[in-house]
Amino acid sequence: MHITVTRTGGFAGLRLQRSVDTAQRADASEWDELVKTARLDSVSRPKNKPDRFTYRVEVDGRTVTVAEPDLHGPLHTLVERVLHQE
């Protein structure tokens, strides 16, 4: 599975993008479970707010966009985990 998270916006308008390919990882099943529990299909359209981050999450061709105030639970965990990969 290929996961890409792009964070845009914020006070300075900076862009951050990170990706992870879980195919050869020992913890691939954990990533699979995290994506399932994040329920990407139920993410609502983002509400644009000034000086807030917006996150674009792409998982194997599916793309959702979520505003920072709506980022919580397993989706928040997924975003943070991808953005902080080495």
PDB file of N, CA, C and O in Angstrom:
ATOM      1  N   MET A   1       0.852  -1.163   0.000  1.00  0.00           N
ATOM      2  CA  MET A   1       0.000   0.000   0.000  1.00  0.00           C
ATOM      3  C   MET A   1       0.906   1.237   0.000  1.00  0.00           C
ATOM      4  O   MET A   1       1.914   1.285   0.706  1.00  0.00           O
ATOM      5  N   HIS A   2       0.532   2.221  -0.794  1.00  0.00           N
ATOM      6  CA  HIS A   2       1.283   3.471  -0.858  1.00  0.00           C
ATOM      7  C   HIS A   2       0.421   4.584  -0.265  1.00  0.00           C
ATOM      8  O   HIS A   2      -0.710   4.800  -0.702  1.00  0.00           O
ATOM      9  N   ILE A   3       0.961   5.286   0.729  1.00  0.00           N
ATOM     10  CA  ILE A   3       0.232   6.339   1.426  1.00  0.00           C
ATOM     11  C   ILE A   3       1.035   7.630   1.317  1.00  0.00           C
ATOM     12  O   ILE A   3       2.230   7.653   1.611  1.00  0.00           O
ATOM     13  N   THR A   4       0.369   8.705   0.890  1.00  0.00           N
ATOM     14  CA  THR A   4       1.002  10.022   0.826  1.00  0.00           C
ATOM     15  C   THR A   4       0.131  11.014   1.575  1.00  0.00           C
ATOM     16  O   THR A   4      -1.086  11.053   1.396  1.00  0.00           O
ATOM     17  N   VAL A   5       0.771  11.815   2.415  1.00  0.00           N
ATOM     18  CA  VAL A   5       0.080  12.881   3.136  1.00  0.00           C
ATOM     19  C   VAL A   5       0.744  14.199   2.762  1.00  0.00           C
ATOM     20  O   VAL A   5       1.965  14.342   2.833  1.00  0.00           O
ATOM     21  N   THR A   6      -0.087  15.161   2.362  1.00  0.00           N
ATOM     22  CA  THR A   6       0.391  16.496   2.045  1.00  0.00           C
ATOM     23  C   THR A   6      -0.318  17.487   2.958  1.00  0.00           C
ATOM     24  O   THR A   6      -1.546  17.554   2.993  1.00  0.00           O
ATOM     25  N   ARG A   7       0.481  18.257   3.697  1.00  0.00           N
ATOM     26  CA  ARG A   7      -0.074  19.285   4.584  1.00  0.00           C
ATOM     27  C   ARG A   7       0.197  20.642   3.946  1.00  0.00           C
ATOM     28  O   ARG A   7       1.338  20.953   3.603  1.00  0.00           O
ATOM     29  N   THR A   8      -0.844  21.444   3.789  1.00  0.00           N
ATOM     30  CA  THR A   8      -0.703  22.782   3.224  1.00  0.00           C
ATOM     31  C   THR A   8      -1.389  23.785   4.131  1.00  0.00           C
ATOM     32  O   THR A   8      -2.158  23.422   5.021  1.00  0.00           O
ATOM     33  N   GLY A   9      -1.095  25.061   3.887  1.00  0.00           N
ATOM     34  CA  GLY A   9      -1.736  26.118   4.648  1.00  0.00           C
ATOM     35  C   GLY A   9      -0.972  26.478   5.891  1.00  0.00           C
ATOM     36  O   GLY A   9       0.258  26.440   5.921  1.00  0.00           O
ATOM     37  N   GLY A  10      -1.708  26.824   6.908  1.00  0.00           N
ATOM     38  CA  GLY A  10      -1.088  27.283   8.140  1.00  0.00           C
ATOM     39  C   GLY A  10      -0.735  28.756   8.046  1.00  0.00           C
ATOM     40  O   GLY A  10      -0.911  29.380   7.000  1.00  0.00           O
ATOM     41  N   PHE A  11      -0.251  29.292   9.109  1.00  0.00           N
ATOM     42  CA  PHE A  11       0.054  30.718   9.185  1.00  0.00           C
ATOM     43  C   PHE A  11       1.083  31.140   8.137  1.00  0.00           C
ATOM     44  O   PHE A  11       0.944  32.203   7.532  1.00  0.00           O
ATOM     45  N   ALA A  12       2.102  30.330   7.919  1.00  0.00           N
ATOM     46  CA  ALA A  12       3.166  30.668   6.963  1.00  0.00           C
ATOM     47  C   ALA A  12       2.892  30.119   5.563  1.00  0.00           C
ATOM     48  O   ALA A  12       3.620  30.443   4.625  1.00  0.00           O
ATOM     49  N   GLY A  13       1.861  29.300   5.411  1.00  0.00           N
ATOM     50  CA  GLY A  13       1.532  28.755   4.096  1.00  0.00           C
ATOM     51  C   GLY A  13       2.522  27.728   3.591  1.00  0.00           C
ATOM     52  O   GLY A  13       2.669  27.555   2.381  1.00  0.00           O
ATOM     53  N   LEU A  14       3.196  27.048   4.486  1.00  0.00           N
ATOM     54  CA  LEU A  14       4.196  26.058   4.090  1.00  0.00           C
ATOM     55  C   LEU A  14       3.549  24.751   3.657  1.00  0.00           C
ATOM     56  O   LEU A  14       2.434  24.426   4.064  1.00  0.00           O
ATOM     57  N   ARG A  15       4.272  24.007   2.822  1.00  0.00           N
ATOM     58  CA  ARG A  15       3.789  22.711   2.319  1.00  0.00           C
ATOM     59  C   ARG A  15       4.756  21.629   2.798  1.00  0.00           C
ATOM     60  O   ARG A  15       5.974  21.783   2.716  1.00  0.00           O
ATOM     61  N   LEU A  16       4.189  20.539   3.298  1.00  0.00           N
ATOM     62  CA  LEU A  16       4.972  19.387   3.733  1.00  0.00           C
ATOM     63  C   LEU A  16       4.344  18.143   3.139  1.00  0.00           C
ATOM     64  O   LEU A  16       3.133  17.949   3.239  1.00  0.00           O
ATOM     65  N   GLN A  17       5.159  17.296   2.518  1.00  0.00           N
ATOM     66  CA  GLN A  17       4.644  16.051   1.932  1.00  0.00           C
ATOM     67  C   GLN A  17       5.563  14.907   2.302  1.00  0.00           C
ATOM     68  O   GLN A  17       6.786  15.009   2.201  1.00  0.00           O
ATOM     69  N   ARG A  18       4.954  13.821   2.730  1.00  0.00           N
ATOM     70  CA  ARG A  18       5.687  12.595   3.066  1.00  0.00           C
ATOM     71  C   ARG A  18       4.895  11.408   2.539  1.00  0.00           C
ATOM     72  O   ARG A  18       3.669  11.453   2.431  1.00  0.00           O
ATOM     73  N   SER A  19       5.627  10.341   2.213  1.00  0.00           N
ATOM     74  CA  SER A  19       4.999   9.111   1.714  1.00  0.00           C
ATOM     75  C   SER A  19       5.598   7.915   2.415  1.00  0.00           C
ATOM     76  O   SER A  19       6.719   7.957   2.923  1.00  0.00           O
ATOM     77  N   VAL A  20       4.824   6.853   2.430  1.00  0.00           N
ATOM     78  CA  VAL A  20       5.312   5.578   2.943  1.00  0.00           C
ATOM     79  C   VAL A  20       4.734   4.473   2.066  1.00  0.00           C
ATOM     80  O   VAL A  20       3.559   4.496   1.702  1.00  0.00           O
ATOM     81  N   ASP A  21       5.581   3.513   1.737  1.00  0.00           N
ATOM     82  CA  ASP A  21       5.145   2.333   0.989  1.00  0.00           C
ATOM     83  C   ASP A  21       5.231   1.167   1.951  1.00  0.00           C
ATOM     84  O   ASP A  21       6.318   0.794   2.393  1.00  0.00           O
ATOM     85  N   THR A  22       4.091   0.595   2.274  1.00  0.00           N
ATOM     86  CA  THR A  22       4.048  -0.436   3.316  1.00  0.00           C
ATOM     87  C   THR A  22       4.349  -1.840   2.813  1.00  0.00           C
ATOM     88  O   THR A  22       4.436  -2.773   3.611  1.00  0.00           O
ATOM     89  N   ALA A  23       4.510  -2.007   1.504  1.00  0.00           N
ATOM     90  CA  ALA A  23       4.631  -3.335   0.908  1.00  0.00           C
ATOM     91  C   ALA A  23       5.735  -4.198   1.517  1.00  0.00           C
ATOM     92  O   ALA A  23       5.523  -5.389   1.746  1.00  0.00           O
ATOM     93  N   GLN A  24       6.889  -3.631   1.780  1.00  0.00           N
ATOM     94  CA  GLN A  24       8.016  -4.410   2.284  1.00  0.00           C
ATOM     95  C   GLN A  24       8.294  -4.182   3.773  1.00  0.00           C
ATOM     96  O   GLN A  24       9.338  -4.584   4.286  1.00  0.00           O
ATOM     97  N   ARG A  25       7.368  -3.547   4.443  1.00  0.00           N
ATOM     98  CA  ARG A  25       7.570  -3.243   5.860  1.00  0.00           C
ATOM     99  C   ARG A  25       7.108  -4.407   6.743  1.00  0.00           C
ATOM    100  O   ARG A  25       6.129  -5.086   6.432  1.00  0.00           O
ATOM    101  N   ALA A  26       7.810  -4.618   7.819  1.00  0.00           N
ATOM    102  CA  ALA A  26       7.430  -5.656   8.770  1.00  0.00           C
ATOM    103  C   ALA A  26       6.113  -5.318   9.470  1.00  0.00           C
ATOM    104  O   ALA A  26       5.399  -6.216   9.916  1.00  0.00           O
ATOM    105  N   ASP A  27       5.787  -4.021   9.568  1.00  0.00           N
ATOM    106  CA  ASP A  27       4.570  -3.595  10.242  1.00  0.00           C
ATOM    107  C   ASP A  27       3.444  -3.263   9.258  1.00  0.00           C
ATOM    108  O   ASP A  27       2.559  -2.467   9.576  1.00  0.00           O
ATOM    109  N   ALA A  28       3.472  -3.860   8.081  1.00  0.00           N
ATOM    110  CA  ALA A  28       2.480  -3.587   7.034  1.00  0.00           C
ATOM    111  C   ALA A  28       1.051  -3.841   7.516  1.00  0.00           C
ATOM    112  O   ALA A  28       0.144  -3.082   7.173  1.00  0.00           O
ATOM    113  N   SER A  29       0.841  -4.885   8.298  1.00  0.00           N
ATOM    114  CA  SER A  29      -0.517  -5.189   8.765  1.00  0.00           C
ATOM    115  C   SER A  29      -1.036  -4.088   9.701  1.00  0.00           C
ATOM    116  O   SER A  29      -2.234  -3.807   9.717  1.00  0.00           O
ATOM    117  N   GLU A  30      -0.146  -3.469  10.475  1.00  0.00           N
ATOM    118  CA  GLU A  30      -0.551  -2.360  11.342  1.00  0.00           C
ATOM    119  C   GLU A  30      -0.999  -1.163  10.501  1.00  0.00           C
ATOM    120  O   GLU A  30      -1.985  -0.503  10.827  1.00  0.00           O
ATOM    121  N   TRP A  31      -0.272  -0.889   9.422  1.00  0.00           N
ATOM    122  CA  TRP A  31      -0.657   0.198   8.523  1.00  0.00           C
ATOM    123  C   TRP A  31      -2.001  -0.106   7.873  1.00  0.00           C
ATOM    124  O   TRP A  31      -2.855   0.776   7.774  1.00  0.00           O
ATOM    125  N   ASP A  32      -2.195  -1.340   7.431  1.00  0.00           N
ATOM    126  CA  ASP A  32      -3.476  -1.736   6.818  1.00  0.00           C
ATOM    127  C   ASP A  32      -4.632  -1.503   7.789  1.00  0.00           C
ATOM    128  O   ASP A  32      -5.663  -0.948   7.408  1.00  0.00           O
ATOM    129  N   GLU A  33      -4.467  -1.916   9.008  1.00  0.00           N
ATOM    130  CA  GLU A  33      -5.516  -1.757  10.014  1.00  0.00           C
ATOM    131  C   GLU A  33      -5.774  -0.282  10.302  1.00  0.00           C
ATOM    132  O   GLU A  33      -6.924   0.127  10.459  1.00  0.00           O
ATOM    133  N   LEU A  34      -4.714   0.514  10.372  1.00  0.00           N
ATOM    134  CA  LEU A  34      -4.875   1.940  10.624  1.00  0.00           C
ATOM    135  C   LEU A  34      -5.657   2.614   9.496  1.00  0.00           C
ATOM    136  O   LEU A  34      -6.519   3.453   9.761  1.00  0.00           O
ATOM    137  N   VAL A  35      -5.371   2.262   8.254  1.00  0.00           N
ATOM    138  CA  VAL A  35      -6.109   2.823   7.123  1.00  0.00           C
ATOM    139  C   VAL A  35      -7.575   2.413   7.185  1.00  0.00           C
ATOM    140  O   VAL A  35      -8.458   3.229   6.921  1.00  0.00           O
ATOM    141  N   LYS A  36      -7.840   1.157   7.532  1.00  0.00           N
ATOM    142  CA  LYS A  36      -9.233   0.698   7.641  1.00  0.00           C
ATOM    143  C   LYS A  36      -9.990   1.466   8.712  1.00  0.00           C
ATOM    144  O   LYS A  36     -11.125   1.887   8.490  1.00  0.00           O
ATOM    145  N   THR A  37      -9.376   1.650   9.866  1.00  0.00           N
ATOM    146  CA  THR A  37     -10.064   2.327  10.966  1.00  0.00           C
ATOM    147  C   THR A  37     -10.166   3.838  10.746  1.00  0.00           C
ATOM    148  O   THR A  37     -10.989   4.498  11.381  1.00  0.00           O
ATOM    149  N   ALA A  38      -9.343   4.389   9.856  1.00  0.00           N
ATOM    150  CA  ALA A  38      -9.403   5.821   9.556  1.00  0.00           C
ATOM    151  C   ALA A  38     -10.653   6.173   8.756  1.00  0.00           C
ATOM    152  O   ALA A  38     -11.048   7.338   8.706  1.00  0.00           O
ATOM    153  N   ARG A  39     -11.270   5.188   8.137  1.00  0.00           N
ATOM    154  CA  ARG A  39     -12.543   5.355   7.417  1.00  0.00           C
ATOM    155  C   ARG A  39     -12.486   6.523   6.435  1.00  0.00           C
ATOM    156  O   ARG A  39     -13.252   7.481   6.542  1.00  0.00           O
ATOM    157  N   LEU A  40     -11.576   6.427   5.489  1.00  0.00           N
ATOM    158  CA  LEU A  40     -11.387   7.489   4.502  1.00  0.00           C
ATOM    159  C   LEU A  40     -12.657   7.798   3.718  1.00  0.00           C
ATOM    160  O   LEU A  40     -12.865   8.939   3.303  1.00  0.00           O
ATOM    161  N   ASP A  41     -13.504   6.801   3.512  1.00  0.00           N
ATOM    162  CA  ASP A  41     -14.733   7.002   2.746  1.00  0.00           C
ATOM    163  C   ASP A  41     -15.751   7.882   3.463  1.00  0.00           C
ATOM    164  O   ASP A  41     -16.695   8.365   2.837  1.00  0.00           O
ATOM    165  N   SER A  42     -15.574   8.098   4.765  1.00  0.00           N
ATOM    166  CA  SER A  42     -16.553   8.884   5.513  1.00  0.00           C
ATOM    167  C   SER A  42     -16.073  10.303   5.825  1.00  0.00           C
ATOM    168  O   SER A  42     -16.722  11.024   6.582  1.00  0.00           O
ATOM    169  N   VAL A  43     -14.946  10.705   5.248  1.00  0.00           N
ATOM    170  CA  VAL A  43     -14.417  12.041   5.499  1.00  0.00           C
ATOM    171  C   VAL A  43     -15.256  13.068   4.751  1.00  0.00           C
ATOM    172  O   VAL A  43     -15.499  12.926   3.553  1.00  0.00           O
ATOM    173  N   SER A  44     -15.700  14.111   5.467  1.00  0.00           N
ATOM    174  CA  SER A  44     -16.518  15.147   4.834  1.00  0.00           C
ATOM    175  C   SER A  44     -15.624  16.214   4.203  1.00  0.00           C
ATOM    176  O   SER A  44     -14.427  16.286   4.479  1.00  0.00           O
ATOM    177  N   ARG A  45     -16.226  17.030   3.362  1.00  0.00           N
ATOM    178  CA  ARG A  45     -15.485  18.094   2.690  1.00  0.00           C
ATOM    179  C   ARG A  45     -14.917  19.059   3.728  1.00  0.00           C
ATOM    180  O   ARG A  45     -15.569  19.359   4.728  1.00  0.00           O
ATOM    181  N   PRO A  46     -13.699  19.541   3.485  1.00  0.00           N
ATOM    182  CA  PRO A  46     -13.094  20.446   4.479  1.00  0.00           C
ATOM    183  C   PRO A  46     -13.754  21.808   4.494  1.00  0.00           C
ATOM    184  O   PRO A  46     -14.216  22.314   3.472  1.00  0.00           O
ATOM    185  N   LYS A  47     -13.785  22.382   5.671  1.00  0.00           N
ATOM    186  CA  LYS A  47     -14.265  23.746   5.846  1.00  0.00           C
ATOM    187  C   LYS A  47     -13.029  24.636   5.898  1.00  0.00           C
ATOM    188  O   LYS A  47     -12.240  24.543   6.839  1.00  0.00           O
ATOM    189  N   ASN A  48     -12.855  25.482   4.914  1.00  0.00           N
ATOM    190  CA  ASN A  48     -11.673  26.336   4.869  1.00  0.00           C
ATOM    191  C   ASN A  48     -11.706  27.355   5.996  1.00  0.00           C
ATOM    192  O   ASN A  48     -12.694  28.064   6.189  1.00  0.00           O
ATOM    193  N   LYS A  49     -10.612  27.411   6.730  1.00  0.00           N
ATOM    194  CA  LYS A  49     -10.463  28.363   7.815  1.00  0.00           C
ATOM    195  C   LYS A  49      -9.095  29.016   7.643  1.00  0.00           C
ATOM    196  O   LYS A  49      -8.111  28.328   7.371  1.00  0.00           O
ATOM    197  N   PRO A  50      -9.024  30.318   7.798  1.00  0.00           N
ATOM    198  CA  PRO A  50      -7.739  30.999   7.643  1.00  0.00           C
ATOM    199  C   PRO A  50      -6.711  30.491   8.649  1.00  0.00           C
ATOM    200  O   PRO A  50      -7.039  30.189   9.796  1.00  0.00           O
ATOM    201  N   ASP A  51      -5.486  30.405   8.205  1.00  0.00           N
ATOM    202  CA  ASP A  51      -4.345  30.035   9.043  1.00  0.00           C
ATOM    203  C   ASP A  51      -4.439  28.642   9.652  1.00  0.00           C
ATOM    204  O   ASP A  51      -3.808  28.370  10.674  1.00  0.00           O
ATOM    205  N   ARG A  52      -5.206  27.770   9.047  1.00  0.00           N
ATOM    206  CA  ARG A  52      -5.307  26.387   9.499  1.00  0.00           C
ATOM    207  C   ARG A  52      -4.691  25.476   8.450  1.00  0.00           C
ATOM    208  O   ARG A  52      -4.659  25.809   7.266  1.00  0.00           O
ATOM    209  N   PHE A  53      -4.212  24.346   8.888  1.00  0.00           N
ATOM    210  CA  PHE A  53      -3.675  23.366   7.955  1.00  0.00           C
ATOM    211  C   PHE A  53      -4.799  22.582   7.288  1.00  0.00           C
ATOM    212  O   PHE A  53      -5.865  22.374   7.867  1.00  0.00           O
ATOM    213  N   THR A  54      -4.536  22.159   6.072  1.00  0.00           N
ATOM    214  CA  THR A  54      -5.399  21.233   5.346  1.00  0.00           C
ATOM    215  C   THR A  54      -4.538  20.040   4.972  1.00  0.00           C
ATOM    216  O   THR A  54      -3.389  20.203   4.563  1.00  0.00           O
ATOM    217  N   TYR A  55      -5.087  18.841   5.111  1.00  0.00           N
ATOM    218  CA  TYR A  55      -4.351  17.614   4.850  1.00  0.00           C
ATOM    219  C   TYR A  55      -4.978  16.864   3.687  1.00  0.00           C
ATOM    220  O   TYR A  55      -6.188  16.640   3.657  1.00  0.00           O
ATOM    221  N   ARG A  56      -4.148  16.480   2.736  1.00  0.00           N
ATOM    222  CA  ARG A  56      -4.584  15.638   1.620  1.00  0.00           C
ATOM    223  C   ARG A  56      -3.972  14.263   1.861  1.00  0.00           C
ATOM    224  O   ARG A  56      -2.754  14.125   1.974  1.00  0.00           O
ATOM    225  N   VAL A  57      -4.823  13.254   1.938  1.00  0.00           N
ATOM    226  CA  VAL A  57      -4.382  11.889   2.215  1.00  0.00           C
ATOM    227  C   VAL A  57      -4.699  11.028   0.993  1.00  0.00           C
ATOM    228  O   VAL A  57      -5.853  10.920   0.579  1.00  0.00           O
ATOM    229  N   GLU A  58      -3.668  10.423   0.429  1.00  0.00           N
ATOM    230  CA  GLU A  58      -3.819   9.557  -0.737  1.00  0.00           C
ATOM    231  C   GLU A  58      -3.403   8.141  -0.346  1.00  0.00           C
ATOM    232  O   GLU A  58      -2.304   7.917   0.161  1.00  0.00           O
ATOM    233  N   VAL A  59      -4.298   7.199  -0.591  1.00  0.00           N
ATOM    234  CA  VAL A  59      -4.022   5.796  -0.293  1.00  0.00           C
ATOM    235  C   VAL A  59      -4.408   4.973  -1.510  1.00  0.00           C
ATOM    236  O   VAL A  59      -5.590   4.802  -1.808  1.00  0.00           O
ATOM    237  N   ASP A  60      -3.401   4.466  -2.208  1.00  0.00           N
ATOM    238  CA  ASP A  60      -3.626   3.611  -3.379  1.00  0.00           C
ATOM    239  C   ASP A  60      -4.699   4.155  -4.324  1.00  0.00           C
ATOM    240  O   ASP A  60      -5.626   3.438  -4.700  1.00  0.00           O
ATOM    241  N   GLY A  61      -4.565   5.420  -4.699  1.00  0.00           N
ATOM    242  CA  GLY A  61      -5.481   5.997  -5.674  1.00  0.00           C
ATOM    243  C   GLY A  61      -6.698   6.693  -5.094  1.00  0.00           C
ATOM    244  O   GLY A  61      -7.366   7.441  -5.809  1.00  0.00           O
ATOM    245  N   ARG A  62      -7.009   6.477  -3.834  1.00  0.00           N
ATOM    246  CA  ARG A  62      -8.112   7.184  -3.179  1.00  0.00           C
ATOM    247  C   ARG A  62      -7.553   8.435  -2.519  1.00  0.00           C
ATOM    248  O   ARG A  62      -6.505   8.385  -1.875  1.00  0.00           O
ATOM    249  N   THR A  63      -8.239   9.540  -2.677  1.00  0.00           N
ATOM    250  CA  THR A  63      -7.764  10.798  -2.106  1.00  0.00           C
ATOM    251  C   THR A  63      -8.878  11.462  -1.318  1.00  0.00           C
ATOM    252  O   THR A  63     -10.009  11.580  -1.789  1.00  0.00           O
ATOM    253  N   VAL A  64      -8.538  11.896  -0.108  1.00  0.00           N
ATOM    254  CA  VAL A  64      -9.457  12.686   0.702  1.00  0.00           C
ATOM    255  C   VAL A  64      -8.707  13.913   1.200  1.00  0.00           C
ATOM    256  O   VAL A  64      -7.487  13.896   1.363  1.00  0.00           O
ATOM    257  N   THR A  65      -9.462  14.972   1.436  1.00  0.00           N
ATOM    258  CA  THR A  65      -8.896  16.196   1.990  1.00  0.00           C
ATOM    259  C   THR A  65      -9.665  16.519   3.259  1.00  0.00           C
ATOM    260  O   THR A  65     -10.894  16.462   3.295  1.00  0.00           O
ATOM    261  N   VAL A  66      -8.913  16.859   4.302  1.00  0.00           N
ATOM    262  CA  VAL A  66      -9.539  17.138   5.593  1.00  0.00           C
ATOM    263  C   VAL A  66      -8.896  18.382   6.206  1.00  0.00           C
ATOM    264  O   VAL A  66      -7.680  18.564   6.142  1.00  0.00           O
ATOM    265  N   ALA A  67      -9.728  19.226   6.797  1.00  0.00           N
ATOM    266  CA  ALA A  67      -9.246  20.423   7.481  1.00  0.00           C
ATOM    267  C   ALA A  67      -8.752  20.059   8.873  1.00  0.00           C
ATOM    268  O   ALA A  67      -9.225  19.098   9.479  1.00  0.00           O
ATOM    269  N   GLU A  68      -7.814  20.822   9.365  1.00  0.00           N
ATOM    270  CA  GLU A  68      -7.210  20.553  10.670  1.00  0.00           C
ATOM    271  C   GLU A  68      -8.233  20.360  11.794  1.00  0.00           C
ATOM    272  O   GLU A  68      -8.064  19.437  12.591  1.00  0.00           O
ATOM    273  N   PRO A  69      -9.284  21.182  11.900  1.00  0.00           N
ATOM    274  CA  PRO A  69     -10.240  20.976  12.999  1.00  0.00           C
ATOM    275  C   PRO A  69     -11.000  19.649  12.914  1.00  0.00           C
ATOM    276  O   PRO A  69     -11.528  19.169  13.917  1.00  0.00           O
ATOM    277  N   ASP A  70     -11.055  19.062  11.723  1.00  0.00           N
ATOM    278  CA  ASP A  70     -11.785  17.805  11.532  1.00  0.00           C
ATOM    279  C   ASP A  70     -10.878  16.577  11.567  1.00  0.00           C
ATOM    280  O   ASP A  70     -11.332  15.455  11.343  1.00  0.00           O
ATOM    281  N   LEU A  71      -9.618  16.791  11.845  1.00  0.00           N
ATOM    282  CA  LEU A  71      -8.645  15.697  11.862  1.00  0.00           C
ATOM    283  C   LEU A  71      -8.556  15.125  13.272  1.00  0.00           C
ATOM    284  O   LEU A  71      -7.985  15.751  14.165  1.00  0.00           O
ATOM    285  N   HIS A  72      -9.124  13.929  13.473  1.00  0.00           N
ATOM    286  CA  HIS A  72      -9.120  13.328  14.800  1.00  0.00           C
ATOM    287  C   HIS A  72      -9.178  11.810  14.679  1.00  0.00           C
ATOM    288  O   HIS A  72      -9.383  11.264  13.594  1.00  0.00           O
ATOM    289  N   GLY A  73      -8.996  11.152  15.794  1.00  0.00           N
ATOM    290  CA  GLY A  73      -9.081   9.698  15.852  1.00  0.00           C
ATOM    291  C   GLY A  73      -8.048   9.003  14.984  1.00  0.00           C
ATOM    292  O   GLY A  73      -6.925   9.487  14.842  1.00  0.00           O
ATOM    293  N   PRO A  74      -8.425   7.857  14.396  1.00  0.00           N
ATOM    294  CA  PRO A  74      -7.488   7.083  13.592  1.00  0.00           C
ATOM    295  C   PRO A  74      -6.938   7.837  12.376  1.00  0.00           C
ATOM    296  O   PRO A  74      -5.806   7.594  11.958  1.00  0.00           O
ATOM    297  N   LEU A  75      -7.729   8.741  11.812  1.00  0.00           N
ATOM    298  CA  LEU A  75      -7.230   9.511  10.671  1.00  0.00           C
ATOM    299  C   LEU A  75      -6.100  10.436  11.119  1.00  0.00           C
ATOM    300  O   LEU A  75      -5.107  10.592  10.408  1.00  0.00           O
ATOM    301  N   HIS A  76      -6.246  11.043  12.280  1.00  0.00           N
ATOM    302  CA  HIS A  76      -5.179  11.880  12.848  1.00  0.00           C
ATOM    303  C   HIS A  76      -3.925  11.043  13.079  1.00  0.00           C
ATOM    304  O   HIS A  76      -2.819  11.475  12.755  1.00  0.00           O
ATOM    305  N   THR A  77      -4.096   9.855  13.634  1.00  0.00           N
ATOM    306  CA  THR A  77      -2.963   8.964  13.882  1.00  0.00           C
ATOM    307  C   THR A  77      -2.264   8.603  12.579  1.00  0.00           C
ATOM    308  O   THR A  77      -1.034   8.612  12.513  1.00  0.00           O
ATOM    309  N   LEU A  78      -3.037   8.285  11.540  1.00  0.00           N
ATOM    310  CA  LEU A  78      -2.462   7.953  10.240  1.00  0.00           C
ATOM    311  C   LEU A  78      -1.655   9.115   9.686  1.00  0.00           C
ATOM    312  O   LEU A  78      -0.521   8.931   9.244  1.00  0.00           O
ATOM    313  N   VAL A  79      -2.231  10.308   9.708  1.00  0.00           N
ATOM    314  CA  VAL A  79      -1.543  11.495   9.178  1.00  0.00           C
ATOM    315  C   VAL A  79      -0.245  11.744   9.936  1.00  0.00           C
ATOM    316  O   VAL A  79       0.799  11.957   9.320  1.00  0.00           O
ATOM    317  N   GLU A  80      -0.300  11.718  11.241  1.00  0.00           N
ATOM    318  CA  GLU A  80       0.894  11.964  12.056  1.00  0.00           C
ATOM    319  C   GLU A  80       1.968  10.903  11.808  1.00  0.00           C
ATOM    320  O   GLU A  80       3.154  11.219  11.719  1.00  0.00           O
ATOM    321  N   ARG A  81       1.552   9.679  11.702  1.00  0.00           N
ATOM    322  CA  ARG A  81       2.503   8.590  11.494  1.00  0.00           C
ATOM    323  C   ARG A  81       3.219   8.730  10.150  1.00  0.00           C
ATOM    324  O   ARG A  81       4.428   8.512  10.066  1.00  0.00           O
ATOM    325  N   VAL A  82       2.487   9.089   9.110  1.00  0.00           N
ATOM    326  CA  VAL A  82       3.114   9.271   7.789  1.00  0.00           C
ATOM    327  C   VAL A  82       4.033  10.481   7.810  1.00  0.00           C
ATOM    328  O   VAL A  82       5.158  10.410   7.316  1.00  0.00           O
ATOM    329  N   LEU A  83       3.574  11.580   8.369  1.00  0.00           N
ATOM    330  CA  LEU A  83       4.383  12.802   8.361  1.00  0.00           C
ATOM    331  C   LEU A  83       5.662  12.678   9.170  1.00  0.00           C
ATOM    332  O   LEU A  83       6.624  13.404   8.921  1.00  0.00           O
ATOM    333  N   HIS A  84       5.686  11.775  10.126  1.00  0.00           N
ATOM    334  CA  HIS A  84       6.863  11.644  10.975  1.00  0.00           C
ATOM    335  C   HIS A  84       7.721  10.415  10.659  1.00  0.00           C
ATOM    336  O   HIS A  84       8.537  10.002  11.483  1.00  0.00           O
ATOM    337  N   GLN A  85       7.541   9.837   9.484  1.00  0.00           N
ATOM    338  CA  GLN A  85       8.372   8.709   9.038  1.00  0.00           C
ATOM    339  C   GLN A  85       9.758   9.211   8.694  1.00  0.00           C
ATOM    340  O   GLN A  85       9.913  10.314   8.170  1.00  0.00           O
ATOM    341  N   GLU A  86      10.738   8.429   8.977  1.00  0.00           N
ATOM    342  CA  GLU A  86      12.126   8.740   8.612  1.00  0.00           C
ATOM    343  C   GLU A  86      12.440   8.186   7.258  1.00  0.00           C
ATOM    344  O   GLU A  86      13.560   8.343   6.771  1.00  0.00           O
TER     345      GLU A  86
END
